[in-house]
């Protein structure tokens, strides 16, 4: 396709979008049978759409794909859940990070911003046994970050940038940030290494990425606009569920003017909480004119009330995948219990090839908000005091102990050894043991018979060390 014959205006984002929507509800092969010469590659779909649909040769330039319009093209997969709803299959991987070059840039000069200020998102439904070129495009839209989200994106970029400047690119973790991540990228995660400034140590190759939880918020927003979607089946029950989801979330920050100078989102959250440090649950309830209910949901209810969120979910936490965890200290400051995580999925873990692609890695690299309470001498939930809150992500050096746990568990499950998982005395960070006291609480293993449910835990001593750090 010659440049003169291009059926869209390459300087106009709207023209590019309308031309992209010719693929809505279709596969690339359906509209461009000449692309049948291609038979491989998940990552090749975006390149194939550029070549066969938009008529230009893919390149690795630092500017956006449609640089005259400032539009970057991204094809990204959806997956269908058992209830028929569609969600992001994975994070959205953006451009590679050249640590040396990126260290010299400000945010608005950065490779991230130059390429991704405005993104043409083309979501296709991933279906097993189909090549991406034969899978149907379900949602096509333009996306730029709303002002309140862009503030968090800029702060995330700064966190990544500061580690690069400090010669600590090898210590970057996806859990360091909220919306914008820096994921390992390569044929085998962590295998390719790159030079970094201010350090002789090479760092794993990484790319900027938008986290899957944030992508899900874009998908949910898209369902409000019929022109963006094709044959995304929504039953009456699902429509009610979607509407509930939209009504169920509320932003903490409604205007960027709410931030103080140089304040990040996490700083703002800690500031809002700090005025309640040392107060009992009863005192906080009285001051905010609320009732927190039973202890199981108390931490989340405390968060919502202090942050002024009346909806059931905190929007920024949902988009960032921030996990709220309650820590209850004894009156003397000791901690009796380890911190529990979801059950080991025996059937999934035996099929996980790489640590960086495992469910446990995803759990341990998310961002946490620890809500720390101190119990009274006499058991009374209303007299529990709010000690403090703190954001935390597992350091890269400690993730190595998570990897040891994952490898050991995977091998033992594959070998039908369900009785000798790593104990807390055998790993300084994490271990595996049952959560339920009922020995009849069973689940099916990959061998086809029922075995006792086991749960991931962070060790009690490790949690205490985090709070003292």
C-alpha positions in Angstrom: 0.0 0.0 0.0 1.7 3.2 -1.1 1.6 6.3 1.2 -0.6 8.2 -1.3 -3.1 5.3 -1.3 -3.5 5.1 2.4 -7.2 5.2 3.2 -6.7 7.2 6.4 -5.1 10.4 7.5 -1.9 9.5 9.2 -1.8 12.9 11.0 -5.3 12.4 12.5 -5.9 10.1 15.6 -9.6 10.0 14.8 -9.0 8.9 11.2 -6.6 6.2 12.4 -9.1 5.0 14.9 -12.0 4.8 12.4 -9.8 2.9 10.0 -8.7 0.5 12.8 -12.4 -0.2 13.6 -12.8 -1.9 10.2 -11.2 -4.8 12.1 -13.8 -4.7 14.9 -15.5 -8.1 15.1 -13.1 -9.5 12.5 -9.7 -11.3 12.5 -6.7 -9.9 10.6 -6.8 -12.9 8.3 -10.5 -12.3 7.6 -9.9 -8.8 6.3 -6.4 -9.4 4.9 -6.2 -12.9 3.5 -2.7 -12.0 2.1 -1.5 -12.2 5.7 -1.9 -16.0 5.6 1.8 -16.1 4.8 2.2 -15.4 8.5 1.9 -18.4 10.8 3.7 -17.5 14.0 4.0 -15.2 16.9 1.9 -13.7 19.6 4.0 -10.5 19.5 3.8 -10.6 15.7 0.1 -9.6 15.6 0.8 -5.9 16.2 3.4 -5.9 13.5 1.1 -7.8 11.1 -1.7 -5.2 11.7 0.7 -2.4 11.0 2.0 -4.1 7.8 -1.2 -5.5 6.3 -4.0 -3.2 7.7 -2.2 0.1 8.0 0.2 -0.4 5.2 3.5 0.5 6.8 6.5 -1.5 7.8 7.0 -2.1 11.5 10.0 -0.4 13.1 11.7 0.0 16.4 11.9 3.8 16.4 11.7 5.7 19.7 8.6 7.7 18.6 5.0 6.5 18.4 4.0 4.1 15.6 1.9 6.9 13.9 4.3 9.6 14.9 2.6 12.4 12.9 -0.5 11.8 15.0 1.3 10.8 18.2 -0.5 7.5 18.3 1.1 4.2 19.5 -0.6 0.9 18.3 -1.0 -1.9 20.8 -2.7 -5.3 20.2 -3.4 -7.0 23.5 -5.4 -10.2 24.4 -8.6 -10.6 26.4 -9.6 -13.8 28.1 -13.1 -15.0 28.8 -14.0 -15.9 32.4 -16.5 -18.8 33.2 -19.3 -16.2 33.6 -18.7 -15.0 30.1 -17.2 -11.7 31.0 -13.9 -10.6 29.4 -10.8 -9.3 31.2 -7.2 -8.6 30.3 -5.2 -11.7 29.8 -1.9 -10.1 30.8 -0.2 -6.8 31.4 0.2 -4.4 28.5 3.9 -4.4 27.6 5.0 -1.1 26.1 8.5 -0.1 25.0 11.9 -1.4 26.1 13.9 0.6 28.7 17.4 1.7 27.7 18.7 2.4 31.2 21.6 4.5 30.1 19.5 6.7 27.7 16.4 6.9 30.0 18.6 8.1 32.9 19.2 11.3 31.0 15.6 12.2 30.5 12.8 13.9 32.3 9.3 12.4 32.3 8.0 14.3 29.3 11.3 13.6 27.4 11.2 9.9 28.3 10.8 7.1 25.8 7.7 6.0 27.7 5.9 9.3 27.2 7.1 9.9 23.7 5.7 6.6 22.6 2.6 6.1 24.8 1.0 9.5 25.4 -1.9 8.4 23.2 -2.5 4.6 22.6 -4.6 2.9 20.0 -5.7 -0.2 22.0 -6.9 -3.2 19.9 -8.2 -5.9 22.2 -8.6 -9.4 20.7 -10.1 -12.5 22.3 -7.5 -15.1 23.0 -8.9 -18.6 22.2 -6.9 -21.7 22.7 -5.8 -23.5 19.6 -6.1 -20.4 17.5 -3.3 -18.2 16.2 -3.6 -14.6 17.1 -4.0 -13.7 13.4 -7.3 -15.7 13.4 -8.7 -14.3 16.7 -11.4 -11.7 16.7 -10.9 -8.1 17.7 -13.5 -7.2 20.4 -12.6 -3.7 21.6 -10.8 -0.9 19.7 -10.4 2.5 21.2 -8.0 5.4 21.8 -6.7 5.8 25.3 -4.9 8.7 27.0 -4.4 8.8 30.8 -6.9 10.9 32.8 -5.3 13.7 34.8 -5.6 11.9 38.2 -4.2 8.7 36.7 -1.4 10.5 34.9 -0.2 11.9 38.3 0.2 8.4 39.6 1.8 7.3 36.3 4.4 10.1 36.6 5.2 9.2 40.1 5.6 5.5 39.1 8.0 6.6 36.3 9.9 8.6 38.9 10.3 5.6 41.2 11.7 3.5 38.3 13.9 6.5 37.1 15.4 7.1 40.5 16.4 3.4 40.8 18.1 3.7 37.4 19.9 6.9 38.5 21.1 5.2 41.7 22.6 2.3 39.8 19.9 0.0 41.1 18.1 -1.0 37.9 18.8 -4.6 39.0 16.6 -4.1 42.0 13.6 -2.8 40.2 10.4 -4.7 41.1 6.9 -4.4 39.5 5.6 -4.1 43.1 7.5 -0.7 43.4 4.8 1.1 41.5 1.0 1.3 41.1 -0.1 1.6 37.5 3.1 1.8 35.4 5.4 -1.2 35.8 8.8 -2.2 34.5 8.5 -5.9 33.6 11.2 -8.3 32.7 11.3 -8.8 28.9 13.0 -11.4 26.8 12.8 -15.0 25.5 13.2 -16.1 29.1 12.3 -13.6 31.8 15.5 -12.2 33.4 17.8 -13.9 30.9 18.9 -10.9 28.9 21.0 -8.3 30.7 21.7 -4.7 30.0 24.2 -2.0 31.0 23.0 0.5 33.5 24.4 3.9 34.6 26.3 4.4 37.8 26.9 0.7 38.4 29.1 -2.0 36.9 26.4 -4.6 37.6 24.2 -5.5 34.7 20.4 -5.4 35.1 17.7 -7.7 33.6 16.2 -6.3 30.5 12.9 -4.6 31.2 10.1 -2.9 29.4 7.5 -0.3 30.6 4.1 -1.9 31.1 0.7 -1.1 32.2 -0.5 -3.5 34.9 -3.4 -5.8 34.1 -5.6 -4.4 36.9 -5.4 -1.0 35.2 -6.1 -2.5 31.8 -9.3 -4.1 33.3 -10.5 -0.7 34.3 -10.1 0.4 30.6 -12.0 -2.6 29.5 -14.8 -1.9 31.9 -15.0 1.7 30.8 -15.1 0.6 27.1 -18.3 -1.5 27.7 -20.2 1.8 28.2 -19.6 2.7 24.5 -21.1 0.4 21.9 -19.0 1.9 19.1 -15.9 0.6 20.8 -17.1 -3.0 21.1 -18.2 -5.9 18.9 -20.1 -8.9 20.0 -19.1 -8.6 23.6 -22.0 -10.6 24.9 -23.4 -9.1 28.0 -26.4 -10.9 29.6 -28.9 -8.9 31.7 -27.1 -10.4 34.8 -23.7 -9.3 33.5 -25.1 -5.8 32.7 -26.3 -5.5 36.3 -22.9 -6.7 37.4 -21.0 -4.2 35.2 -23.3 -1.4 36.4 -22.7 -2.5 40.0 -18.9 -2.6 39.3 -19.0 1.0 37.9 -21.1 2.2 40.9 -19.0 0.2 43.4 -15.8 2.1 42.9 -14.9 5.6 44.0 -11.7 7.6 43.7 -9.9 8.9 46.7 -8.4 11.7 44.6 -11.0 13.6 42.4 -8.7 16.5 41.5 -4.9 16.7 41.3 -5.1 19.9 43.3 -5.7 17.7 46.4 -2.0 16.8 46.3 0.4 18.8 48.3 3.7 19.9 46.6 5.8 16.9 45.7 3.3 14.5 47.3 2.7 11.1 45.8 -0.5 9.1 46.0 1.0 7.0 48.7 2.1 10.1 50.7 -1.4 11.4 50.4 -2.9 8.2 51.8 -0.5 8.1 54.7 -1.2 11.7 55.4 -5.0 11.0 55.6 -4.4 8.1 58.0 -1.8 9.8 60.2 -4.3 12.0 62.0 -6.0 8.8 63.4 -2.8 7.1 64.6 -3.2 6.0 68.3 -7.0 6.2 68.2 -9.3 3.3 69.0 -11.8 1.9 66.6 -14.6 3.3 68.7 -13.0 6.8 68.6 -12.6 6.6 64.8 -16.2 5.5 64.4 -17.4 8.3 66.6 -15.3 10.9 64.8 -16.3 9.8 61.3 -19.9 8.8 62.3 -19.6 5.3 60.9 -19.8 1.7 62.0 -17.1 -0.7 60.8 -18.9 -4.0 61.4 -17.2 -7.3 62.0 -13.4 -7.6 62.4 -12.9 -9.6 59.2 -13.8 -6.6 57.0 -12.8 -4.0 59.5 -9.4 -2.9 57.9 -11.0 -2.3 54.5 -13.9 -0.4 56.1 -11.5 1.7 58.1 -9.6 2.6 54.9 -12.8 3.6 53.1 -14.0 5.7 55.9 -10.7 7.5 56.5 -10.2 8.1 52.8 -13.8 9.4 52.3 -14.9 6.6 50.0 -18.5 5.7 50.3 -18.5 3.1 47.6 -17.5 -0.5 48.4 -14.2 -0.3 46.5 -11.4 2.2 46.3 -10.8 3.0 42.6 -7.1 3.6 42.8 -6.5 0.5 44.8 -8.5 -1.6 42.3 -6.6 -0.2 39.3 -3.2 -0.7 41.0 -4.0 -4.1 42.5 -3.1 -2.8 46.0 -3.8 -5.6 48.5 -4.8 -4.4 52.0 -3.5 -6.7 54.7 -4.3 -6.4 58.4 -1.6 -6.8 61.0 -2.7 -7.1 64.7 0.0 -6.6 67.2 -0.3 -7.8 70.7 -0.3 -5.1 73.4 3.4 -5.6 74.0 4.2 -5.2 70.2 4.7 -8.8 69.5 3.0 -10.6 66.6 1.5 -14.1 67.2 0.5 -15.0 63.6 2.1 -15.3 60.2 0.4 -13.6 57.2 -1.8 -15.8 55.0 -2.1 -15.7 51.2 -4.3 -17.8 48.9 -4.2 -21.5 48.6 -1.6 -23.3 46.5 -3.3 -24.2 43.2 -1.8 -27.6 42.7 -3.0 -28.0 39.1 -1.6 -24.7 38.0 1.8 -24.7 39.7 3.0 -27.9 38.0 2.5 -26.2 34.7 4.4 -23.0 35.6 7.8 -23.0 33.8 9.4 -19.8 35.0 9.3 -18.1 38.4 8.5 -14.7 36.9 5.4 -16.1 35.3 4.1 -17.9 38.4 1.1 -17.0 40.5 3.3 -16.8 43.6 5.6 -14.2 41.9 2.5 -12.1 41.0 1.3 -12.3 44.6 4.7 -11.4 46.2 5.4 -8.5 43.7 2.1 -6.7 44.2 1.9 -3.5 46.2 0.6 -3.9 49.8 -1.0 -1.6 52.2 -0.4 -2.9 55.7 -3.0 -1.6 58.2 -1.4 -2.1 61.6 -3.5 -2.3 64.8 -2.5 -2.9 68.4 -4.8 -5.1 70.5 -5.9 -4.0 74.0 -5.1 -6.0 77.1 -8.7 -7.2 77.3 -10.1 -8.6 74.1 -12.5 -5.9 72.7 -12.5 -5.0 68.9 -13.7 -1.5 69.7 -10.6 -0.8 71.8 -8.1 -1.9 69.2 -5.9 1.1 68.3 -4.8 2.1 64.8 -1.0 2.0 65.0 0.0 3.1 61.5 -0.3 2.2 57.8 2.6 1.5 55.5 3.0 0.6 51.8 5.3 -2.3 51.1 6.6 -4.5 48.3 8.9 -7.5 48.8 12.5 -6.5 48.1 14.2 -8.3 45.2 16.7 -10.0 47.5 13.8 -11.6 49.5 12.0 -12.7 46.3 14.8 -15.2 46.0 13.4 -17.0 49.0 10.0 -16.9 47.3 11.5 -18.6 44.3 13.0 -21.3 46.5 9.5 -21.9 48.0 7.9 -22.0 44.5 10.4 -24.4 43.0 10.3 -26.8 46.0 6.4 -26.7 46.0 6.2 -27.3 42.3 8.5 -30.2 42.4 6.8 -31.8 45.4 3.4 -31.5 43.9 4.6 -33.0 40.7 6.1 -35.8 42.7 2.9 -36.4 44.8 4.7 -35.3 48.0 2.0 -33.4 49.8 3.3 -33.9 53.4 6.7 -32.2 53.4 6.4 -28.7 52.1 8.8 -26.0 53.4 8.2 -25.0 57.0 8.8 -21.5 58.5 11.9 -22.9 60.2 13.3 -23.8 56.8 12.9 -20.4 55.0 13.4 -17.0 56.6 10.6 -15.3 54.5 7.8 -17.7 53.6 6.4 -21.2 54.1 3.4 -23.4 53.3 0.9 -25.0 55.7 -2.8 -25.4 56.0 -5.1 -22.4 56.8 -8.2 -24.4 57.7 -8.3 -26.4 60.9 -10.7 -28.9 59.3 -8.6 -31.8 57.8 -11.6 -32.6 55.5 -10.9 -29.3 53.6 -9.6 -30.8 50.4 -9.0 -30.0 46.8 -8.1 -32.0 43.7 -4.4 -32.3 42.7 -3.0 -32.8 39.2 -2.9 -36.6 39.8 -6.8 -36.6 40.0 -7.3 -37.3 43.7 -8.2 -35.1 46.6 -5.4 -33.7 48.8 -5.4 -31.3 51.8 -5.5 -27.6 50.9 -2.3 -25.7 51.7 -1.8 -22.0 51.9 1.2 -19.6 51.3 2.3 -17.7 54.3 4.8 -14.9 55.1 6.6 -15.8 58.3 5.7 -14.0 61.6 9.3 -13.0 62.2 9.6 -11.6 58.7 6.5 -9.4 59.1 8.0 -8.0 62.3 11.3 -7.2 60.6 9.4 -5.3 57.8 7.7 -3.1 60.4 11.0 -2.4 62.2 12.9 -1.6 58.9 
